[in-house]
Amino acid sequence: MKKIALTLGMASLMAAPTFAQAVIEDTDGSGGYSFAEVATAYPNITDAMFVTMDLDASGEISAEELEIAMAATEAPTEQSDM
């Protein structure tokens, strides 16, 4: 059974306003993550969010698609004016 720990920056997926870490488990061993598997770790996910993350429209989220979603939703780093 494959597990992946990831940090998602989608504020709408998290109960707290800060970044949260969750473990999404590939319970069926398919190599991707179904809506049900993602929803177990992030209960606030909607169908629309899942579809947006599923870039190849395969019906599952790959590890690469999760990384892309995480990078796209990270808060920008603040730069100081010196």
BAKOLTI-334575 format. One line per 4 residues: number of its first residue (from 1); their letters; for each residue x, y, z of N, C-alpha, C, O. Coordinates in Angstrom, 1 decimal. Atoms other than C-alpha are relative to their C-alpha. Example, Ala and Ser with C-alpha at 12.3 -4.5 7.8 and 13.67 -1.06 7.14 Angstrom:
BEGIN
1	as	0.9 -1.2 0.0 12.3 -4.5 7.8 0.9 1.2 0.0 1.9 1.2 0.7  -0.9 -1.1 0.0 13.7 -1.1 7.1 -0.8 1.1 0.8 -0.3 2.2 0.9
//
This chain:
BEGIN
1	mkki	0.8 -1.2 0.0 0.0 0.0 0.0 0.9 1.2 0.0 1.9 1.3 0.8  -0.8 -1.2 0.2 1.4 3.4 -1.0 -0.6 1.1 0.7 -1.8 1.4 0.7  0.4 -1.2 -0.8 1.2 6.5 1.2 0.8 1.2 -0.5 2.0 1.0 -0.8  -0.8 -1.3 0.3 2.2 10.1 0.4 -0.4 1.0 1.0 -1.6 1.3 1.3
5	altl	0.3 -1.1 -0.9 2.5 12.9 2.9 0.2 1.3 -0.8 1.2 1.4 -1.5  -0.1 -1.2 0.8 1.9 16.3 1.4 -0.6 1.2 0.7 -1.4 1.0 1.6  0.5 -1.2 -0.6 1.3 19.8 2.3 -0.7 0.7 -1.1 -0.1 1.1 -2.2  0.8 -0.7 0.9 -1.5 21.5 0.4 -0.3 1.4 0.5 -0.6 1.5 1.6
9	gmas	0.2 -1.4 -0.4 -1.8 25.2 0.4 -1.4 0.5 -0.3 -1.7 1.7 0.0  1.4 -0.4 0.3 -5.5 25.3 -0.6 -0.7 0.3 1.3 -1.1 -0.6 2.0  0.6 -0.4 -1.2 -7.0 27.2 2.2 -1.4 -0.6 0.2 -1.8 -0.9 1.3  1.3 0.6 -0.1 -10.4 25.9 1.4 0.0 -1.5 0.3 -1.1 -2.0 0.7
13	lmaa	0.0 1.4 -0.4 -9.3 22.4 2.0 0.3 -0.2 1.5 0.1 -1.3 2.1  -0.5 0.1 -1.4 -8.0 23.1 5.5 -0.9 0.8 0.9 -1.5 1.8 0.6  0.9 -0.7 -1.0 -9.9 24.0 8.6 0.8 1.2 0.6 0.1 2.2 1.0  -0.8 -1.1 -0.6 -7.0 26.2 10.0 0.5 0.8 -1.2 0.7 0.3 -2.3
17	ptfa	-0.5 -0.9 1.0 -5.7 29.2 8.1 1.4 -0.2 -0.4 1.9 0.3 -1.4  -1.5 0.3 0.3 -2.1 27.9 8.2 0.1 -1.3 -0.8 -0.9 -2.0 -1.0  -0.2 1.2 0.8 -0.7 25.2 6.0 -0.1 -1.2 0.9 0.3 -1.2 2.1  0.2 1.2 -0.7 -1.6 21.7 7.1 0.6 -1.1 -0.7 0.7 -1.1 -2.0
21	qavi	-0.5 1.2 0.6 0.0 18.4 6.5 -0.9 -1.2 0.2 -1.4 -1.4 1.3  0.9 1.2 -0.1 -2.1 15.3 5.8 0.7 -1.1 -0.8 1.5 -0.9 -1.7  -0.5 1.2 0.7 -1.4 11.8 4.6 -1.1 -0.5 -0.8 -2.2 -0.8 -0.3  1.0 0.5 0.9 -3.3 10.7 1.6 0.5 -1.4 -0.4 1.6 -1.6 -0.8
25	edtd	-0.4 1.4 0.2 -3.3 6.9 1.3 -0.7 -0.6 -1.3 -1.9 -0.4 -1.5  0.5 0.7 1.2 -3.7 5.0 -2.0 -0.5 -1.4 0.4 0.1 -2.4 0.3  0.6 1.2 -0.6 -6.0 2.4 -0.4 -0.3 -1.1 -1.0 -0.3 -2.3 -0.6  0.3 1.1 0.9 -6.9 0.6 -3.6 1.3 -0.4 -0.9 1.2 -1.3 -1.7
29	gsgg	-1.3 0.4 0.7 -3.2 0.4 -4.9 0.0 0.4 -1.5 0.8 -0.2 -2.2  0.1 -0.3 1.4 -4.1 2.1 -8.2 1.2 0.9 -0.5 1.4 1.0 -1.7  -1.1 -0.9 0.4 -1.1 4.4 -8.1 -0.4 1.5 -0.1 0.5 2.3 -0.3  0.5 -1.3 0.0 -3.3 7.5 -8.0 -0.9 0.2 1.2 -1.1 -0.8 2.0
33	ysfa	0.9 -0.3 -1.1 -5.7 9.1 -5.6 -1.4 0.4 -0.4 -1.5 1.4 -1.2  1.4 -0.3 0.4 -9.4 9.0 -6.0 -0.6 1.1 0.9 0.1 1.5 1.8  0.7 -1.0 -0.8 -11.8 11.6 -4.7 -0.2 -0.5 1.4 0.1 0.3 2.3  0.3 0.5 -1.3 -12.7 9.4 -1.8 1.3 -0.1 0.8 1.3 0.3 2.0
37	evat	-1.3 0.1 -0.7 -9.0 8.9 -0.9 0.5 1.4 0.4 1.0 1.6 1.5  -0.4 -1.4 -0.4 -8.3 12.7 -1.0 -0.9 0.5 1.0 -0.5 1.2 1.9  1.0 -0.6 -1.0 -11.5 13.5 0.9 0.2 -0.6 1.4 -0.2 0.1 2.3  -0.3 0.5 -1.3 -10.4 11.2 3.7 1.0 0.9 0.7 0.9 1.1 1.9
41	aypn	-1.0 -0.9 -0.6 -7.4 13.5 4.3 -0.5 1.4 0.0 -0.1 2.1 1.0  0.4 -1.4 0.1 -9.1 16.7 3.2 -1.6 0.0 -0.1 -2.0 0.1 -1.3  1.5 0.1 0.1 -12.9 16.5 4.0 -0.7 1.1 -0.6 -1.8 1.0 -1.0  0.7 -1.2 0.6 -13.6 20.0 2.7 0.2 0.1 -1.5 -0.3 1.0 -2.1
45	itda	-0.2 0.0 1.4 -12.6 19.1 -0.8 -1.3 -0.1 -0.8 -2.2 -0.9 -0.3  1.2 0.1 0.8 -15.3 19.6 -3.4 0.3 -0.7 -1.3 1.5 -0.8 -1.7  -0.1 0.6 1.3 -15.9 17.9 -6.7 0.8 0.9 -1.0 1.6 0.5 -1.7  -0.6 -1.0 0.9 -14.9 21.1 -8.5 1.5 0.1 0.2 2.3 0.2 -0.7
49	mfvt	-1.4 -0.1 -0.3 -11.6 21.3 -6.7 0.8 -1.2 -0.5 1.8 -1.1 -1.1  -0.6 1.2 0.5 -10.8 17.7 -7.5 0.2 0.0 -1.5 1.2 -0.4 -2.0  -0.1 0.0 1.4 -11.6 18.1 -11.1 1.1 1.0 -0.5 1.8 0.7 -1.5  -1.0 -1.0 0.4 -9.4 21.2 -11.3 1.4 -0.6 0.2 2.3 -0.3 -0.5
53	mdld	-1.3 0.6 -0.3 -6.5 19.2 -9.7 0.3 -1.1 -1.0 1.5 -1.4 -1.3  -0.2 1.1 0.9 -7.0 16.3 -12.1 0.2 0.5 -1.4 -0.6 0.4 -2.3  -0.3 -0.6 1.2 -5.2 17.8 -15.0 -0.1 -0.8 -1.3 -0.4 -0.3 -2.3  0.1 0.8 1.2 -5.3 14.8 -17.3 -1.4 -0.7 -0.1 -1.7 -1.5 -0.9
57	asge	1.4 0.5 0.0 -9.0 14.1 -16.5 -0.1 -1.5 0.1 -1.0 -2.2 -0.5  0.0 1.5 -0.1 -8.2 10.5 -15.5 -0.9 -0.5 1.0 -1.2 -1.7 1.1  0.8 0.4 -1.1 -10.5 10.5 -12.5 0.7 -0.3 1.3 0.1 -0.5 2.3  -0.8 0.1 -1.1 -7.6 10.2 -10.2 1.1 1.1 0.0 1.4 1.7 -1.0
61	isae	-1.0 -1.0 -0.1 -5.0 12.6 -8.9 1.4 -0.7 0.2 1.5 -1.5 1.1  -1.3 0.6 -0.1 -1.4 11.6 -9.5 0.9 0.8 1.0 0.5 1.9 1.4  -0.9 -0.7 -0.9 1.5 12.5 -7.2 0.5 1.3 -0.7 0.7 2.3 0.0  -0.4 -1.2 0.7 2.6 15.0 -9.9 -1.0 1.0 0.0 -0.7 2.2 0.1
65	elei	1.1 -1.0 0.0 -0.8 16.6 -10.1 -0.1 0.6 1.4 -0.5 1.8 1.5  0.0 -0.6 -1.4 -0.7 17.0 -6.3 1.1 1.0 0.2 0.8 2.1 0.8  -1.2 -1.0 -0.1 2.7 18.7 -6.5 -0.4 1.3 -0.7 -0.1 2.4 -0.2  0.4 -1.2 0.8 1.4 21.1 -9.2 -1.1 0.8 0.7 -0.9 2.0 0.8
69	amaa	1.0 -0.7 -0.7 -1.7 21.9 -7.2 0.6 0.7 1.3 0.2 1.8 1.6  -0.6 -0.6 -1.2 0.4 22.5 -4.1 0.8 1.2 -0.4 0.7 2.3 0.3  -0.8 -1.2 0.4 2.8 24.8 -5.9 -0.8 1.2 -0.5 -0.5 2.3 -0.3  0.9 -1.0 0.6 0.0 26.7 -7.6 -0.7 0.8 1.1 -1.2 1.9 0.9
73	teap	0.8 -0.6 -1.1 -1.7 27.4 -4.2 0.9 0.5 1.1 0.3 1.0 2.1  -0.8 -0.5 -1.0 1.3 28.3 -2.1 0.0 1.5 0.1 -0.1 2.2 -0.9  0.0 -1.4 -0.2 1.3 31.7 -0.5 1.3 0.6 -0.6 2.4 0.0 -0.3  -1.2 -0.6 0.5 3.8 34.0 -2.3 0.9 0.4 1.2 0.4 0.9 2.2
77	teqs	-0.9 -0.5 -1.1 6.9 34.8 -0.2 0.1 1.5 0.0 0.1 2.1 -1.1  0.0 -1.4 -0.1 7.1 38.3 1.0 1.5 0.5 -0.2 2.4 -0.1 0.3  -1.3 -0.6 0.2 10.1 40.4 -0.1 0.0 1.4 0.6 -0.9 2.2 0.5  -0.1 -1.3 -0.7 11.3 43.3 1.9 0.6 1.0 -0.9 1.5 0.7 -1.7
81	dm	-0.6 -1.0 0.8 12.1 46.6 0.4 1.2 0.6 0.8 1.1 1.1 1.9  -1.2 -0.4 -0.7 15.7 47.4 1.3 0.6 1.2 -0.7 1.6 1.7 -0.3
//
